Amino acid sequence: MSDLKDLQPLQTAATHVVSIDKDISHLVDANDLAFTVPGKYFHELEDGRLHCDLCPRACVLKDGDRGFCFIRQNIDGHMYLTSYGRSTGFCVDPVEKKPLNHFLPGTSILSFGTAGCNLGCRFCQNWDISKSREIEKLSEKATPENIALAAQRLGCRSVAFTYNDPVIWAEYAIDTAKACHELGIKAVAVTAGYITDEARPEFYSVMDAANVDLKAFTEHFYEKVTLSHLQPVLDTLKWLKHESDVWFEITNLVIPEENDSDEEFTRMCDWILENLGDSVPIHFTAFHPDFKLMHRPATPPSTLLRARKIARAAGIKFVYTGNVDDVKHQSTYCPNCDELLIERNWYELGKFKIKDGKCHKCKVEIPGLFENERGNWGRRRLPLSFGGPSK
């Protein structure tokens, strides 16, 4: 395999970055200038400050200020994205790791992210990336076109914007998705769904799939544990279902003594059934102590099974457990005849009995994006750099 740094860019350039005739070289450190591009999604207030319209946090920035996400900045009266083309690293993963169980099963996906985040989750497992205020830690430089070519060279069927939320680097994610589409590669957003009504349509117009973290089902949890709000996430989920063609699945990280009550599971599942229908896959995943929630224990497998039982009783057809060794409840079954359709051992696939998007036995349609043969990437994880595979 050739080093990724040797890949030549596509002939077509990225088209999303806003063109602005302004020299900011004297205002930005020389090391950061190449990654700093004009951004969208803002408006100017009467006092000259900029109001960010990208996420519901609605940061108001005077000249020089950065938003809560840290990578959007008011520079001389214009909003700039300061991490365009600057990644925290690349890895080829199984698509099931995102997690997506109904989207090109068994195939590989090229994953990457940048720094910063618009949430403040106390349990963040990528906190060294998403909470970083030291941009110098970001060592990878990659254009959207080179990322698409890298995915093609590596045989990846899709590219995932992940590790931190791609909403905050929307311009970079959108351009990369467009470059991927030119080569027939799918684009996947792994996101908390914390985006404004104004920015949502453009962002998701280029996404083929998404996994949305529904972190809990109380406003108290969102305010206390994530420093955000629940309603915008619910709005995103409803919009994805009713206003888009994006395939999406939901992840709920179950944290002991925080969001693991029967009452909360029941209310969440009832809301999903009423607003999204019975066929959106839900992943109940186990929490492991990290960042600022080290005092909470790991999630017992029995709690995930309890959540799954409640979801199934509510009428949700595809419910999975994650981050635990549980082949039975990580596998996909036909909702009509209960036939085992996709057998999963963590991210390793066994039996595969879907043909033309239907159960091979009773012919009922299975929602998602399936091919007649599953991929064979398995559970491998291949870290990469634009200088070649990481040692």
C-alpha positions in Angstrom: 0.0 0.0 0.0 1.4 3.4 -0.9 1.8 6.1 1.6 -1.2 8.3 1.8 0.9 11.4 1.4 1.7 10.3 -2.1 -2.0 10.4 -3.2 -2.6 13.1 -5.8 -5.7 15.4 -5.3 -8.7 15.2 -7.5 -8.9 17.7 -10.4 -12.0 19.3 -8.9 -11.4 21.6 -6.0 -13.6 21.8 -2.9 -16.4 24.3 -3.5 -18.0 24.9 -0.1 -15.4 27.2 1.6 -16.6 30.8 1.5 -14.4 33.1 -0.7 -13.5 36.3 1.1 -11.1 39.0 -0.1 -9.3 39.6 3.1 -5.7 39.2 4.2 -5.5 37.7 7.7 -1.9 36.5 7.6 -0.9 39.2 10.1 -3.6 38.1 12.5 -3.1 34.3 12.4 0.0 32.3 13.5 1.9 31.1 10.4 1.5 27.5 11.5 -2.2 27.8 11.6 -2.9 29.9 8.6 -3.1 27.0 6.1 -5.9 25.5 8.2 -7.9 28.7 8.7 -10.6 29.3 6.1 -13.7 31.6 6.0 -16.8 29.9 7.5 -20.5 30.1 7.1 -23.4 30.0 9.5 -23.2 33.3 11.4 -24.6 36.8 11.4 -23.3 40.1 12.6 -25.0 41.9 15.6 -25.5 45.6 15.8 -22.6 46.0 18.2 -20.2 44.3 15.7 -20.0 40.9 17.5 -20.7 37.7 15.5 -23.6 35.4 16.4 -22.8 31.8 15.4 -25.8 30.1 13.8 -24.3 26.6 13.4 -25.3 24.9 16.7 -27.9 25.7 19.4 -25.2 27.0 21.7 -25.4 30.3 19.7 -22.0 31.7 20.8 -21.6 35.4 20.5 -18.0 36.4 19.7 -16.2 39.7 19.7 -13.1 40.1 17.6 -10.6 37.4 18.4 -13.0 35.2 20.4 -13.4 31.5 19.8 -16.6 29.7 20.3 -17.2 27.0 22.9 -16.2 24.5 20.3 -12.8 26.3 20.1 -12.4 25.9 16.3 -14.7 28.7 15.1 -13.3 32.1 15.6 -14.1 35.8 14.9 -11.1 37.1 13.0 -11.4 40.7 12.0 -15.2 40.7 11.9 -15.7 37.4 10.0 -16.3 33.8 11.1 -13.4 31.4 10.4 -13.0 27.7 10.7 -9.5 27.1 12.1 -9.3 23.3 11.6 -10.0 22.9 7.9 -7.8 20.0 6.6 -6.3 19.4 10.0 -7.1 16.1 11.5 -6.4 14.3 14.7 -5.6 11.1 12.8 -7.1 8.4 10.6 -8.1 4.8 11.1 -9.8 2.2 9.0 -12.6 0.5 11.0 -15.4 -1.9 10.5 -18.6 0.1 9.8 -20.2 -1.7 12.7 -17.9 0.2 15.1 -19.6 3.5 14.3 -22.1 1.8 15.2 -24.1 1.1 12.0 -25.6 -2.4 11.8 -27.9 -1.8 8.8 -25.4 0.1 6.5 -23.2 -1.9 4.2 -22.5 -4.7 6.8 -19.0 -6.0 7.0 -17.4 -3.2 5.0 -14.5 -0.9 6.1 -14.9 2.8 6.8 -12.1 5.4 6.9 -12.6 7.4 10.1 -11.2 10.8 11.1 -12.0 13.9 13.1 -10.6 17.2 14.2 -10.2 19.0 17.6 -12.9 20.7 19.6 -16.6 19.9 20.4 -19.8 21.9 20.9 -20.8 19.7 23.9 -19.1 19.3 27.3 -19.8 15.6 28.1 -18.3 14.6 31.4 -17.9 11.1 30.1 -16.2 11.9 26.8 -14.0 9.0 25.7 -12.2 11.2 23.2 -11.7 14.1 25.6 -8.0 14.5 24.7 -9.1 15.3 21.2 -12.5 17.0 21.6 -11.4 19.1 24.6 -8.0 20.0 23.3 -7.0 23.6 23.3 -3.6 22.8 21.9 -4.0 22.9 18.1 -0.3 21.9 17.8 -1.4 18.4 18.8 -3.0 18.0 15.4 -0.4 16.5 13.2 -2.3 15.4 10.1 -3.0 17.6 7.1 -5.4 16.3 4.5 -7.6 17.9 1.9 -11.1 16.6 1.2 -9.9 15.2 -2.2 -6.9 13.4 -0.6 -9.2 11.8 2.0 -11.5 10.5 -0.7 -8.6 9.1 -2.7 -7.2 7.5 0.4 -10.6 5.8 1.1 -10.7 4.6 -2.5 -7.1 3.3 -2.4 -7.8 1.4 0.9 -11.0 -0.2 -0.4 -13.2 1.7 2.0 -16.9 1.9 1.0 -17.4 5.0 3.2 -15.8 7.7 5.2 -16.8 8.6 8.8 -16.7 12.0 10.3 -16.2 11.0 13.9 -14.1 11.2 17.1 -15.4 14.7 17.7 -18.7 16.1 16.3 -18.5 17.0 12.6 -21.2 19.6 13.0 -18.6 22.1 14.2 -16.4 21.6 11.2 -19.3 21.5 8.8 -17.5 23.2 5.9 -14.7 20.6 6.0 -17.1 17.7 6.4 -19.4 18.9 3.6 -16.5 19.3 1.2 -15.1 15.9 2.1 -18.5 14.2 1.6 -18.7 15.8 -1.9 -15.2 14.6 -2.8 -16.1 11.1 -1.6 -19.3 11.1 -3.7 -17.3 11.9 -6.8 -15.6 8.5 -6.3 -18.7 6.6 -5.3 -17.8 6.5 -1.6 -20.5 7.1 1.0 -20.3 9.7 3.8 -21.2 9.0 7.4 -21.7 11.5 10.3 -21.2 10.2 13.8 -22.8 13.0 15.8 -24.7 14.2 18.8 -27.2 15.9 16.5 -26.7 19.3 18.1 -27.2 21.5 15.1 -29.6 24.4 14.3 -32.6 24.3 12.1 -30.8 26.7 9.7 -27.7 24.6 9.3 -29.2 21.1 9.4 -30.5 20.8 5.8 -27.1 21.7 4.1 -25.1 19.5 6.4 -27.2 16.4 6.0 -27.8 16.9 2.3 -24.4 15.3 1.6 -24.6 12.6 4.3 -25.6 9.1 3.3 -25.8 7.8 6.9 -25.6 8.9 10.5 -25.3 7.6 13.9 -26.9 10.0 16.4 -26.1 9.9 20.1 -29.3 10.2 22.1 -27.3 10.6 25.3 -30.3 10.4 27.7 -33.9 11.4 27.8 -34.0 14.1 30.4 -33.2 17.8 30.1 -31.5 17.5 33.5 -28.9 15.0 32.2 -28.2 17.1 29.1 -27.7 20.3 31.2 -25.7 18.6 34.0 -23.7 16.0 32.1 -23.3 17.3 28.6 -23.7 21.1 29.0 -26.3 21.2 26.3 -30.1 20.6 25.8 -32.2 17.7 24.8 -34.8 19.3 22.5 -32.4 20.2 19.6 -31.3 16.6 19.4 -34.9 15.4 19.2 -35.6 18.0 16.5 -32.7 16.6 14.5 -33.9 13.0 14.8 -37.4 14.0 13.7 -36.0 16.0 10.8 -33.8 13.0 9.7 -36.8 10.7 9.7 -39.3 13.0 8.0 -37.3 15.5 5.9 -34.3 13.5 4.7 -33.2 10.3 3.0 -30.3 9.8 5.4 -30.1 6.3 6.9 -29.6 6.8 10.6 -29.3 4.7 13.8 -29.4 5.8 17.4 -26.9 5.1 20.2 -27.7 5.5 23.9 -24.7 5.1 26.1 -26.1 3.8 29.4 -24.4 5.2 32.5 -25.2 3.7 35.9 -27.0 6.1 38.2 -27.3 8.7 35.5 -29.6 7.6 32.7 -30.3 3.9 33.4 -33.8 3.9 35.0 -36.7 1.9 33.6 -38.8 5.0 33.6 -36.3 6.9 31.4 -35.8 3.9 29.0 -39.6 3.6 28.7 -40.2 7.3 27.9 -37.3 7.4 25.4 -38.6 4.3 23.6 -42.2 5.5 23.5 -41.0 8.8 22.0 -38.9 7.0 19.4 -41.8 4.8 18.4 -44.3 7.7 18.2 -41.9 10.1 16.4 -39.5 7.9 14.4 -41.4 4.6 13.9 -40.5 1.1 14.9 -37.6 0.4 12.4 -34.9 2.8 13.5 -32.1 0.7 15.0 -31.2 1.5 18.6 -27.8 0.6 20.2 -27.7 0.4 24.0 -24.0 0.5 24.8 -22.0 0.0 27.9 -20.2 2.9 29.7 -16.7 2.6 30.9 -15.4 5.2 33.4 -13.5 8.0 31.7 -12.7 11.8 31.9 -14.9 13.3 34.7 -17.1 10.3 35.4 -14.4 8.0 36.8 -16.6 7.6 40.0 -19.3 5.8 38.0 -19.0 2.0 37.6 -19.0 0.3 34.2 -22.4 -0.7 32.9 -23.4 -4.2 33.8 -24.6 -6.3 30.8 -27.8 -6.9 32.7 -28.7 -3.2 32.4 -28.3 -3.3 28.7 -30.6 -6.3 28.5 -33.1 -4.6 30.6 -33.1 -1.6 28.3 -33.4 -3.9 25.3 -36.3 -5.7 26.8 -38.1 -2.4 27.4 -37.4 -1.3 23.8 -38.7 -4.5 22.3 -41.8 -4.4 24.5 -42.5 -0.9 23.2 -42.5 -2.3 19.7 -39.1 -1.3 18.4 -37.9 -4.0 16.0 -34.1 -3.6 15.9 -32.4 -3.3 19.3 -28.8 -4.0 19.9 -26.3 -4.1 22.8 -22.8 -2.7 22.4 -19.4 -2.6 24.1 -20.1 -6.0 25.6 -19.6 -9.6 24.5 -23.1 -10.6 23.5 -23.4 -12.3 20.1 -27.1 -13.0 20.6 -28.1 -9.4 21.1 -25.7 -7.9 18.7 -27.1 -9.9 15.8 -29.9 -9.0 13.5 -33.2 -11.0 13.3 -36.1 -10.8 11.0 -38.9 -8.9 12.7 -41.5 -11.1 10.9 -40.2 -14.7 11.2 -37.4 -14.2 13.8 -34.8 -15.8 11.4 -31.1 -15.0 12.2 -30.1 -12.6 9.4 -26.8 -11.2 10.4 -24.6 -12.8 13.0 -22.2 -10.5 14.9 -19.4 -11.3 17.3 -18.4 -7.8 18.2 -17.5 -6.5 14.8 -16.9 -9.9 13.2 -19.8 -11.1 10.9 -20.8 -14.7 10.6 -24.1 -15.8 9.0 -25.6 -13.4 6.5 -29.0 -14.1 5.1 -30.3 -10.9 3.5 -30.9 -10.9 -0.2 -32.2 -7.9 -2.2 -32.7 -6.2 1.1 -35.1 -8.8 2.3 -35.1 -11.8 4.7 -34.1 -14.8 2.7 -36.8 -16.9 4.3 -40.0 -14.9 4.5 -39.0 -12.1 2.1 -40.0 -9.2 4.4 -38.0 -6.1 3.7 -35.2 -5.2 6.2 -34.7 -1.4 6.4 -31.1 -0.1 5.7 -28.6 -0.4 2.9 -27.6 -4.0 2.2 -25.9 -5.8 -0.6 -26.3 -9.4 -1.4 -22.9 -10.3 -0.1 -21.6 -8.8 3.2 -18.1 -7.3 3.4 -15.2 -9.2 4.9 -13.3 -6.5 6.7 -13.9 -8.2 10.1 -12.9 -6.6 13.3 -9.6 -5.2 12.1 -8.6 -1.7 13.1 -5.9 -0.1 11.0 -4.5 3.3 12.3 -3.1 5.4 9.5 -1.2 8.6 8.9 -0.6 10.6 5.8 2.9 9.3 5.9 1.7 5.6 5.9 0.3 3.1 8.4 1.1 4.0 12.0 3.6 1.8 13.8 
